[in-house]
Amino acid sequence: MKFQNVFKNRVFIGSVLFTAFLYLCEEFLFGFPQSIFFQTIFVYRPFDEQLVAILSGIASVALCFWFVWLSLSIPRKFQIIPISFVVLSSLIQYGFWKAVGRFMSSVDLQIAGATPLETWTGASALYFNWQFLVPIIGFIIILSIFSEQKQKSIVVKQSIFLFLSLIGVCYIYTFTNKTLSIGASLPSFYQTIVHFGFEKIQSSARTEVKFQASNKPSNNIVLIIDESIRGDHLSINGYSRDTTPFLSQLSQEDDIFQNWGLAVAGATCSHPSNALILTGVRPGIDDFELTQTYPTIFQYAKAMGYETYYLDAQTNSIWNGLNASDFENINVWVKASELGDDIESDFRAADRIAEILSNSTGKFIVLNKRGVHFLYEGSYPPTYEIWSPIPTDYYSQPELVSNPYDNGIHYNVDAFFEHLLLDKSILQNTVILYTADHGQTLFEDNATWLHCNYTPMEATVPMLMIGKGLPIVKTENYIASHSNILPTLLDLMNVPPDERKVTYAPSLFSSSLNSSNHHYFLDGGLNVIEFPKSK
């Protein structure tokens, strides 16, 4: 009899109706993402992942249902609180879907915390999605029709149950290394926040690099990681516009320039991509969580006697997969505030690097460039504009997006190197390895996002090396990737093979790297995507 009465309960009916409404509405608005996800899981993934997907889906629906049940049970004067929760989750989740074609992940939270405010301001138009009002209006209607105040003791029990359920689900996900990519906007948003909190407090120790080289290094090594540079928009890689005239000229000089053309990024978001580069973790082969336990390139550099520098032209905070303890192996940390947070910051970084390298050896430098951020016309001075017109609206004028982007590359990539190598004598004992964290869609092929998603153009980056006396390799036969960077740096440092703590991808100097290899990258949700072999 009690079971039958449940279905006559106004609160129960309202909870079911809103939960069903939210899931069905978002399936319709976003092109049936959950349906496609489960179809993919059951066709291509093993049974254990299928089971996890089913349990995750059930947990997501249950959390949404109990949230609505609790919201309908509290006094009306307190219902502004759950309404605020729905407004926040809808505004952010719908904005992320518009900008990157998915809901927010814990990686996005890490990136957001380290991203300067002006970057978010410039990209705010990409993230505003008026459709976020749909679930809010639906929720308010359900509250107005089906609310029925319950006894205080019942509300307290429901609150505790909901809170503990959310904590429990996120705890399981955190310690089984599973992501929260299933469910509607409301439950997935708060699961992601709690999951992020667990990740932050979860301790992980890096593998130690204990050996110490007896001889001081005789060279300098510079790793430059640019921001948002798509490899096929560099004329040195065959692009029709002359975006890199200085680099093209430099490539004609004997024995100082090696170009691997279009390489594969480790990920399409900055934070995971940089973390993979600095630790050598291989996407598609190793778990991403190993970026927190594998040794960083700074550990190896210190062990080989290098003085280590980390220049960050983007932020003043610790990010890119590094943690506070990693800075024990960094002698000098130069923050964005010291470089001046404007379009000239990368040039100031170039001046600082040139000064460090002048008449010295034994320096290992990593530069995280400011690069060519959206809006792209903010990455170069107006006097440097070559290609025009500039789009007034990126969505409605996708055919014009390449104009400011290419101007940005001409200024922020080519002119940067011209600035850095004003005195080419530094190349006598210095090797520079250059890449970018990820590419950009440039709104091509109907894309409505910039990066942090699944398309090959977001994972297409440049890869080149500049220096005297480098080993001669046939770069045209290589399909390089970010995974090759750390082992290449280890070769340049002469790190003994038996002191390399884990298994890495081949070095760029290795003959075992060839075009038949499979390459993978991670999207913004850390899902593994295979990079197509043909470019």
N, C-alpha and C positions, 0 to 999 in steps of 0.2 A: 504493500500500500504506500509506504514511504517512497519507494522507487517511482511509482506513478505520480506522486505529488511533486517530485522534482521537476517533471516536465510541465507542470502547471505553475511553477515558480517564475515570477516576473524577472527576477535577477538572472536565473538560469537561462531563460529565453533570450534576454538582452545580451548576455555574454556570448551565447552561441551565435546570435545574429551578427554582432559586431565582428567577432573572430572570423566568421565565414565571409562577411562583407570585406574585411581588410585583405584577406588572402585572395579572394576572387577579383577584387578591384585591382590589386597590384599585379596579378597575373595578366589582366587585360591591359593595364597601362604600360607595363614594361615588357610585353612580348612573351609572356608565359615562361619566365625564368625558372621557376621551381619545376615545372613540368619538363622542360628541356634538361635541367640538371639531373632529375631522377631517371629520365630516359638514357642519358649518357652514362650514369652510374651503373645502371643495370645491363647495359650493353657492353661496356668497355672495362669496368673495374672489377676486382676480385670480390669474393663473398664478404670478407671482413669489412671492406669499405661500404658495401651495400648495406650491411647490418648497421654500421655507424650512421649512414645516411638516414635509414628508417628511424632509428632511435633519436637522432637529432631532430628530424621532422616532428616526431611526436612531442619531444620536449619543448620545441618552439611553439607548437599549437597550445600545449598545456599552459605554458607561461603566459601567453597572450590571453587565454580564457580566464585564468585566475586573476590577472590584472584587472580585466573588465569586471569580473565578479566582485572584486574588492571595491572598485570604483563605484559600482552601483549600490553597494551596501553601506557606504559612509554617508553622514549627513550632507545635505546639499551645500551648506556653507563651506565645506571642506573639499568639494569636488573640483575647485580650481586647481588643486594640487595634481590630480591625475590628468586633468586637461593640459596642464603645463608640461607634463611628461610626454604626452602625445604630440603636442606642438613641437617640442624639441626634437623628438625622434623623427617626426615627419619632415620637418624643415631640413635637417641634416641628411637623412637618408635619401629623400627625394632629390636633394641637391647633388649628392654623390652619384645618384643614378643618372642624372642629366649630364654630369661632367665626365664620368668615367664608366658608365654603363653597369654599375654594380652598387651594392650597399657598402657602407664603411667597414673597414677591417681594423684590427689592432695595429697593423703597420701604418695605416693612415693616421692614427692617433700619434704615433711616434713621429711621423713626418710633420704633422701639424704643430706639435710642440716645439719643433726646431726650425720652423719656417718663419722668416721675418714677416711682420704684419703687412708691410707694403706689398709683398708678393701675394698674399691673400686678397688684399684690396684690389690689385690689378686683375685678379682672376675671379672676382666675386660674381661678375655677370654670368660666368660659366656655371656657377653653382646654384643660382636662384631658379627654382622650379615652382611655378604657381600651383602645380598639381598637389603640392603638399597640403593645400587646404581641404582636399577631398576627404582624407581620413579624419581630419579635425572636425569637419562639419558632421560627418557620420557619427563620430563619437559623441558629440554634443547632443545630437538627436536621440541617440540611444539612452544617454543619461536623462534627458528630459522625459522620456516615455516610460522607461523600465526601472528607474531608481526605486528602491524600497529599503529604507533604513533598517539595519539589523541591530541586534543587541551588541553592546560594546565588546563583550567577551568574544563573540563570534568574529567581529571585525579584527580584533587583536590576533586571534588564532589564524585567521586568513592572511593577515599581514606577515606574521612570522613564517607561515608555510610558504608564502610566495617568495619571501626574502631567502629562506634557506634553500628552496628549490633552485633559485637563480644562482646562488653561491655554489651549490652542489654540482649543477650542470657545468658551470664554468671551471670549477676545480677539476672535474674529470677531463674536460677538454684540454686544460692547460698541461696536465701531467700525462696525457696520452698524445700530446703534440698534434691535436686536431684543431682545424680552423672552424669558425662559426659562420659558414656561408649559406646556411639554410634558414628559411623562415621569412616571415613578413617584416616590415620595417620596424615595428614597435618592439617585438621580442629580440630581434637580432641586434638592434642598437644597444640595448642594455646588457645583453649577453656580451657584446663586444667590449663595452666599457669595463665590466667586471673581469672579463678574461684578460684585458690589458693590465688591470691592476695585479692580477695573479702573476702575469709574466714579469712585471716590474719587481715584484718581491721574491721571485724565484731565483735563487742564487745558482750561479754556474761559474766554475773556475776554468780558466784557460789552461791548456797543456803548456807546461813550462819548457822553455828553451834554455837549458842550463849550460851548454858548452860556451866557451869563450875563445875566439880566434887569437892566436899568438901574434899575428902580424897585422899591422894597421892597413886599412884599405888604401889602394892607390888611385881610386877613381871616385867620382861623384855620380849619384843616381837620382834622377828626378822623375816622379810619377805624377802626371797631370791628368786629373779626372774632370772633364768639362761637364757642363750642365745642359741637357736637352739638345744635344747636337746629333742630327741624323746623318749617318755616313754618306748617303747618296746625294747630299746637297753640298758636298765639297767637290770643286772642279778637279782637284787632284785625284778624285775617284771617278772621273768621267762625267760629272754634272755639266750641263750645257752652259750655265752661267759661270763666269770667271770669279767665283767666290773666294778662291784661295790662290791668288797669283804669286804671293811670296813663297808659299810652300811648294808650288809647282816649280818655281825657279830653283828653290833649294834642292828639290829632288833630282835636278840635273847634275848636281855636284857629285863627284865620285866619292864613294866609300863613307858617306855620312848619313844616308837616308834609306830607310826601309819602310815600305808601305804594305800593310796587309789588307788594304782596301776596306770592304764592308765586313765588319765583324759582328758577332752576336753578343748582345748584352746579357748579363746574368739575370736581370730583372727589368721590368718597365717602370719601376718606381725608384726614386733616388735612394731611400734608406736601405732597402734590401740589396740593391745593386752595388752600392758602395761597400756594404758589409761583406758581400761575396767577393769583391775585388780584394779587399784588405786581408781576407782570411784564406782565399783559395778554395772555398767550398764550391762543389760542382753541382749546379742545379740539375735536377733530373736523375742524379746519381746519389748525392748526399742529401741528408735532411737539412733544411735551412737552419734549424736550431743549432747546428754545429758551428754556425758563425759566432756563437757565444762561447765555444769551448776550443775551437782550433786556434793555434797561435796566430797572432797578427804579423804582418810584414815588419812592423816596428820591432817586435821581439827578435826576429832574425837579424835585422839591421844592427841592433845593439849588440847582439852576440858576435857579430863580425867586426865590431869596433867602429861602426859608423856613428857620427853625431846626427841625431834624428830631428827632423823639423816637420811640423804639421801646420800648413797654412790653410785656413778656411775663409774664403771670401763670401760665404753665404750666411753663416750663423755665428753666434757667440756661445753656443751651448754644445754639449756632448751629444753626438748623434752618429749616423752612419754605421751603427753596429758596435761602436766603441763604448766602453764604460770607463768609469773614473780610474779604475786600476790600470787600464791600458796606458794611461798617460804617465805611468812610471817609466815607460820605455820611450817616451817622447821628451827630448831635451828642451825643445822650444815649440810652444803652441802660439800661433799668431791668429787672432780672431778677426771676424769681419769688422768689428769696431775699430781695429787698428789699421785696417786697410781702407777705410772710408766706404760706407755703404752706398755706392753710386755706380754709374756705368764705367768709371775709371778704376774701380777697385781691382780688377784683374790686372791692369797695367801696373798698379802699385805693387801687386804681388810679384809680377815679373821683375820689377826693379829690386824687390827684396831678394828674390832668388838669385838674380845676377850678382848682387852684392855678396851673398853668402858664398857663391861659387868662385868669386874672384880670387885667383892665386891660392886656391886651397884644394885639398882632396879629403876624402873620408866623410862626405856629407850625403845623407839620405833625406830627400825632401818629397813630401806628398802635398800637392796643391789641389784643393777642392774649389774649382772655379765658380764664379758667379754665373757665367755663361749667358745663354740666350733665353731668358725667361719670358713667358707670356705676361703681358702683351709684348710682342716682339719688338715693336717700335720703341719700347723703353730700354732696349739693349744697345742703342747706339745714338750718337748725337744727330740732330736733323741735317747737319752739314755733310754727314756721311751717307746720306740716302742716294742710292744708285737706281734701284728698281722701285717703280711706283705704278699705280697709286697704292696707297695704304687703305686697307678695308676699314670702313666705318663700323661694320658689323661682321664679325668673323663667321657667324652661322649662315648669314644670307649671302655672303660673298666669299665662299671658300676658294674660288679661283684666284683671289688676290692675296691669300694668306702667305704664299711663298715670297711675296715681295719684301715685307718687313723681316721675315725670317732670314732670307738670303742676305739682306743688308746687315743683319745682326751677325751672321757667320763671317761676312767679309770684315767686319770691324772687330768682333770679339774673339775670333779664332785666328784669322790670317794676320791682322794687325797686331794681335797679341804676340804671336811668334816673331814677327818682325821686331817688336819691342824687346822681347826676351833675348833674341839673338843679334842684337845690335853689334855686339862684339862676339863674333863667331869663334874666337880663340878659346872660349870656355868649352867648346866641344872636343878639344884635344884630350881632356880627361873626364868628360861628363857625358852620360847617356841619358836621353830624355825619352820616356815612354808616354805616349799620349793616347787617350781614349775619351769617351763620354759615358755618363752613367746610363743613359737611355736615349732613344730617339723621340720623335713627335709624329702625330698623325697628320698634322697640317690640315685637318678636316677633309682629307681625301677619302674616297670610297664611302661617302656618307657617314663618316665618323663624326660624332658630336663631342668627342673628348680629346684631350691632348696626349696623355700617356697613362700609365698605370693600368693598362688593359692587356688584351690578348693578341693584338695584330703584329705581324712581323716588322712593320715600319717603326713601331715603338721600340723594337729590340734591335734595330739596325744602327750601329755606331761605327765611328772611324777607329782605326788602330794603326799607329805608325811609331817609328823609333828613329831618333836622330842621335848620332854620335860617331866618333872616329873609331876605326878598327873593329867594327862589329863583325861577328861571324856572318859569312855569306850564306844566305838561304834563298830559295826560290819562293818568294812570297806569293806569286801568282797562283800557286797550287794549294795555298793554305786557306781554309775557312777558319779564321781565328775567333776566339771568344774571350770573354772576361776571365774564364777559368784558366787561361794560359798565362795571365799576367803575373800572378805571384810566383809560379815556378820559373818564369823568365827572369824575374828580379832575383830569385835565389841563385840562378846561374850567373847573373851579372855580379852578384856578391861573392861568388865562389863558395857558397854554403856546401859543405861536404854532403854527398848523397845520404850517408848513414845518419846525419843529424837532421834530416827532414822528417818531421815528427809524424806526418800522416801521408796518405796517398793523394797526390795531386794530378791534375791534368798534365799533358806534355808541355814542355817549354816551347816558346815560339822558335827556338833554335833547334828543336828536335825534328828529326826526319820522320818520326812516327805520326806527326800531325798531317792529316790529308783530308781531301774533300769528301771521303766516304763516311767520315764520322757523323754520328747523330749529334745535333746540338739542341739544347733545351734552354728555356728561360722561364722565369716566374712572373705571373701577372700580379696585380695589386693585392689579390687575395692569397698569394703564395701558391697558387695552383700551377702545376708543371705544364708548360706548353712546348710542343716540339716545333723547332724552327724549320721552315721548309728548306730543302736542299738547294733548290734553284732560286736564284736571286734576280 
